[in-house]
Amino acid sequence: MLSSLFTFFFFFFLSFLLVDSKSINVTLFPAIYVFGDSTVDPGNNNFIATLFRGNHPPYGLNFQGSIPTGRLTDGKLIPDFLASMFHLKETIPPFLDPYLSDNDILTGVSFASAGSGYDEMTSTVSLGIPFSGQLEYFRAYIRRLESVVGEKEAIEIVKQSPLIISAGTNDFVLNFYDIPRRRTEFTIDKYQDFLLNKLHTFVEELYDLGGRKIVVAGLPPLGCLPIQMTAMSPLLRRCIHRQNVDAQSYNMKLQRILPRIETMLEESTIVYADIFTTPLDMVHNPHKYGFMETARGCCGSGVVEAGPLCTELSPICPNPNQYMFFDSIHPTELVYRIVTEQLTKLLIPILFPPDENRLRN
């Protein structure tokens, strides 16, 4: 018993060190796979016909070389930080990049698309890649992976790698709050259940394709997005309490349903990623994180600009690290880094417990 406790706390301490030190060369998993929306899209939308892109300045301002890659922020996203922390590579590339190397295939890609959501109707507004399309791309990815390492090794790589899902914001913003297409047929409670049912099916489909370690992000405080303040509280610029309550309610349901799904899927580990608590604390205690502004984005006026409206002609704040949001929707790189560090400490020991002996030096 004491030995098991010692091993657990050693592993937890090691995961803490991994967050804070770049000198430790430890790989816990062979690859990272990512599905979802703009919070995890590294540039897939660059290769499809949509205006929801970040492949132009000022996006990428703090990325290496100040290159606009398609990420809708000033720098890296959470999957990028994870890949770097665990020594896979510096960033997670988009699957649709025609120049993907075999090494990129081996170490993971993102299938995410800005403007997408669990509800297929969401992508009809944004023209992003719906979740059904992301799943088809994952199937295509597996075929290419098999061509590189063989079927047996491909199965093992997918089995041992975390699959990250981050979506839901666009569903509520584009279908329920700002464009009330779903509000005519669902109450907020029923729409939450509708989306969670879609997510349940998607997780099962990932499982059928070999995924066993799945991370599902909840909703952020939707009412604190600058664009939502503009829509509902343009003068006072306060968080929309009702939307934050809705997000909390959804997250509570999600936390209840994931263990049930895990029980149904043999040998799976399915964990909830809280992206609500820390961002809300950032809004309430900005100076704790070094922020001077949380109600406006860094780009332009900060109240409406995002995607095609945030351009190289838009004035930019002097220091994005003092802003919680880079545009009126998307957080700055600093927010993503802080959230990554906190989530890693909590989730890595669950996804990769010490008794699995997954450490690869």
Secondary structure as GFF3:
##gff-version 3
##sequence-region A 1 361
A	DSSP	alpha_helix	2	20	.	.	.	ID=ss1
A	DSSP	beta_strand	32	36	.	.	.	ID=ss2
A	DSSP	three_ten_helix	44	47	.	.	.	ID=ss3
A	DSSP	three_ten_helix	64	66	.	.	.	ID=ss4
A	DSSP	alpha_helix	78	85	.	.	.	ID=ss5
A	DSSP	alpha_helix	102	107	.	.	.	ID=ss6
A	DSSP	beta_strand	108	110	.	.	.	ID=ss7
A	DSSP	alpha_helix	120	126	.	.	.	ID=ss8
A	DSSP	alpha_helix	131	149	.	.	.	ID=ss9
A	DSSP	alpha_helix	151	160	.	.	.	ID=ss10
A	DSSP	beta_strand	162	166	.	.	.	ID=ss11
A	DSSP	alpha_helix	169	172	.	.	.	ID=ss12
A	DSSP	pi_helix	173	177	.	.	.	ID=ss13
A	DSSP	alpha_helix	188	208	.	.	.	ID=ss14
A	DSSP	beta_strand	213	217	.	.	.	ID=ss15
A	DSSP	three_ten_helix	222	224	.	.	.	ID=ss16
A	DSSP	alpha_helix	226	232	.	.	.	ID=ss17
A	DSSP	alpha_helix	241	264	.	.	.	ID=ss18
A	DSSP	beta_strand	269	273	.	.	.	ID=ss19
A	DSSP	alpha_helix	277	284	.	.	.	ID=ss20
A	DSSP	three_ten_helix	286	289	.	.	.	ID=ss21
A	DSSP	beta_strand	293	297	.	.	.	ID=ss22
A	DSSP	three_ten_helix	307	309	.	.	.	ID=ss23
A	DSSP	three_ten_helix	320	322	.	.	.	ID=ss24
A	DSSP	beta_strand	323	325	.	.	.	ID=ss25
A	DSSP	alpha_helix	333	351	.	.	.	ID=ss26
A	DSSP	three_ten_helix	354	356	.	.	.	ID=ss27
###
